[in-house]
Amino acid sequence: MNVQREQRTRLELAMEWAVWHFGELAGVLGPLVLAVVFTPWFALVSAVVAAGWAMHEVRDHREQTRLRAGSTDRKQLPATPVTSTDDETTSHEDREVTR
């Protein structure tokens, strides 16, 4: 399966990001709309949601960076030689029969 990924435009990338983060965007933009329509106190809710979202994104970025750095430090284990199990089984069975 050799699938080639076609080049996506910046608009497509931005739309994909917005779809994946719809809940977070709604948590920030919803209270902002309420702040404009009703009372500015709703802006405080929006700020709290935005701060939580930012903290989550920073933690996620640091974790991904740490995982990428750790994957380059890993050493590959040496491969064990493949042995034929049929030969070992028959020779073991022959030994049991002769005893």
Secondary structure as GFF3:
##gff-version 3
##sequence-region A 1 99
A	DSSP	alpha_helix	10	20	.	.	.	ID=ss1
A	DSSP	alpha_helix	22	37	.	.	.	ID=ss2
A	DSSP	alpha_helix	42	73	.	.	.	ID=ss3
A	DSSP	alpha_helix	85	98	.	.	.	ID=ss4
###
